[in-house]
Amino acid sequence: MRKGKNKSSKLFPISVDKLKTLMESKFENNPDLSFTIFEKSEARIAVFYISYLVEPEMVEQFMLKPLLDGKSKWTNQSILNEIPLRSGSKIEKLEEILDKILIGEVYIYVENEDAALSYLLDKKEKRDLTQAETESLVLGPKVAFTESMITNLNIVRWSIRSTDLVLEKIMIGERFPREARLVYVKSLADETDINTMRQRLKELEVDQIEDSSVLMQYIEDSSLTIFPQFYLTELPDRFVYAIDKGRIGLLVENSPTATIAPSSFFSFFESTEDLYMRWHAGTFLRSVRFIAIFLSIFLTPLYVAATTFHYEIIPIKELLTIGNSRAIVPFPPIIEVLILEFFIELLREAGARLPTKIGQTIGIVGGIVIGTAAVQAGITSNFLIILVAISALASFTIPNYLMSTAIRIIRFPMIILGGLLGLIGIMFGTCFLLIHLLKIKSLGRPYLTPIYPFRWEDLNKALFRLPIAYQSKRFYSYQPKDIKRYKKNKAKTKKDIDE
């Protein structure tokens, strides 16, 4: 589609020579436009398409060969009967031809007919299935989504073999349309969530969508918050797990990441790997992640507050150690911490942007060299390097990259508040953060569910894991149509093989 286009009148009938001139002018004499005229028994036809968008073997074998070898007179109806392809349709308007030729359609026009014939013979460029790069797992499926919509739909359909699975097609983008698929199980997903997501997608007026992550920013509830409101994943098993819980998924053509909505704050700290482990290990690892959030946000700000205003909260022996290590440091604690945190972010960003092997070397060697040199130069203390390293490691435990980035950014204003106002400043920042989280919504649902509004029955799914027999129900907070996943009593029943 083209932005601001007017309703066009019928193009046909027209001579093939005039049609060729018109198409070449529309495509600015593009050499990739293939426009060929054939003649037989005083009848003339034109076959035209964009060469790199179609499969040339299919054009030759299934279109040109039947056309040229056939003995019947060329008409639209005879061509539809002779060409062994099911996708043939009649197109009458120029705007429609210009739109669809760019997605790999091949057109046949018989001179003086009132419509052209269209066949979709697009070339599918895709990469092979590989392991996920940003969401690594020890247990569970390793396959990741690709940029091909067809491949991604096949993965989802293979995982959810149900006639209730809906793959609703929505075109997004007025100037450069791109296909999106709204994915949900009709007998599970809440109708309000489905309608809300559908409305936001269909009412979106934008030239083009580059990726799922960009689309997420257009349709999220608040664009001002630093926290992601929809979960982006490249793992099909994570996507399918969310669909089974009654949530909604979104796939976008040419994007290797899928969107899950609605999402709560706590869902960003879940990993599907928790499901593949025993419940003891799953609960332990999830608890480690929540502790890691606290350490990542508050560890260095508390150091700054304690060494600037509140020496009394530090044990005497530890205070002597910190004093000795800071004796030659010329900066106040807030500047010292900000410098070191900035160095860590530089190393992290450099390691992520460089090739894998070089990036790992830069991260390890750079950290050791800069850390040692910084202590010897008197820029920072040994004690602070340990705290900053723990804080950085804690942020890596968060399974979701977007949430991990948000936590890293929050740390900096916390450090500044701790350096300016001490513990009062940290408490002010914490209260502001909690109030902000309480106000956020994801697809119209509270972001802090099941803590606010409080739902006791969902705590064992969000904060920790119980044995499988006690996981028989889906999240109440997402209001699925069917709350039960399986019968609890039968799940507990244990039978011998001879019973």
Secondary structure, 3 states (H helix, E strand, C coil): CCCCCCCCCECCCCCHHHHHHHHHHHCCCCCCEEEEEEEECCEEEEEEEEHHHECHHHHHHHHHHHHHHCCCCCCHHHHHHHCCCCCCEEECEHHHHHHHHHHCEEEEEECCCCCEEEEECECCCCCCCCECCCCCCCCCCCECCCCCHHHHHHHHHHHCCCCCEEEEEEEECCCCCEEEEEEEECCCCCHHHHHHHHHHHHCCCCCCCCCHHHHHHHHCCCCCCCCCCCEEECCHHHHHHHHHCCCEEEEECCCCCEEEECCCHHHHHCCCHHHHCCHHHHHHHHHHHHHHHHHHHHHHHHHHHHHHCCHHHCCHHHHHHHHHHCCCCCCCHHHHHHHHHHHHHHHHHHHHHCCHHHHHHHHHHHHHHHHHHHHHCCCCCHHHHHHHHHHHHHHHCCCCHHHHHHHHHHHHHHHHHHHHHCHHHHHHHHHHHHHHHHHCEECCEECCCCCCCCCHHHHHHHCCCCCHHHCCECCHHHCCCCCECCCHHHHHCCCCCCC
